[in-house]
Amino acid sequence: MLTKTKIKLNNRSNPIGLNGNGKHAADELVNLPKLDLRAFKIRVVGDSALLCNRFSEKAKQMMLDKQMKKAKQAKEAKDPAQCFTDSLYPISAGKFGFPSIAFKSAAVDACSHVDGITKVEARGAFHVLGELVEIEGQPRPHTSTVRIGMGTTDIRVRGEFPTWAANLNIRYNSNTLTPQQIINLFNVGGFAIGVGEHRPQRDGSNGMFHVE
């Protein structure tokens, strides 16, 4: 289906929109293909634990202070319980989420494992609605040792959902991809890419999922 939009066509050789008689050119009608925007919902179920690592407000402030050349304060003692809390994405009392863009990124990057769909095409064809997707499950502390450069190691305490699921609200342009193609991208992305820390895309095994 086409829609008609009235626009003024100007160019460098005729920057003020004059016709050959020195008069303003009439507005022209341009046919634009109409976007066929639709929506559907999919449910993803975790196949391995989801490991969270939110960039806390404290960490953001420390980075800003460093960029502003502020004097450093003495390093505070590590509080495992606070580290656990800060790593999660709270939605409301007792409810937590995870960035929706992480799920879209998994589906888009899955194009490397699917024939016929490019990442550029997929990136503009659908969106996961909302900033955070609610995660069904109960988080628990996860402690691991990480390398932070020059042979130095650190203990990190982060939130982990051992079992989890989420409902994703998808909005898409049906002129570009079908629901079946999008669902397949999420399914492949859940196995090959994953979400969160230590996911398959980063040589880990966490954050794997499938479409139910």
Stockholm file with secondary structure:
# STOCKHOLM 1.0

chainA/1-212         MLTKTKIKLNNRSNPIGLNGNGKHAADELVNLPKLDLRAFKIRVVGDSALLCNRFSEKAKQMMLDKQMKKAKQAKEAKDPAQCFTDSLYPISAGKFGFPSIAFKSAAVDACSHVDGITKVEARGAFHVLGELVEIEGQPRPHTSTVRIGMGTTDIRVRGEFPTWAANLNIRYNSNTLTPQQIINLFNVGGFAIGVGEHRPQRDGSNGMFHVE
#=GR chainA/1-212 SS CEEEEEECCCBTTBTTCBCTTSSBCCCEEEEEECCCEEEEEEEEEESSCEECCCCCHHHHHHHHHHHTTCCCCCCCCCCHHHHHHHHSEEEETTEEEEEHHHHHHHHHHGGGGSTTCCHHHHHHHEEECSSEEEEBSCCEEEEEEEECSTTCEEEEEEEEESSCEEEEEEEEETTTCCHHHHHHHHHHHHHHTCSSTTCGGGTCCCSCEEEC
#=GC SS_cons         CEEEEEECCCBTTBTTCBCTTSSBCCCEEEEEECCCEEEEEEEEEESSCEECCCCCHHHHHHHHHHHTTCCCCCCCCCCHHHHHHHHSEEEETTEEEEEHHHHHHHHHHGGGGSTTCCHHHHHHHEEECSSEEEEBSCCEEEEEEEECSTTCEEEEEEEEESSCEEEEEEEEETTTCCHHHHHHHHHHHHHHTCSSTTCGGGTCCCSCEEEC
//
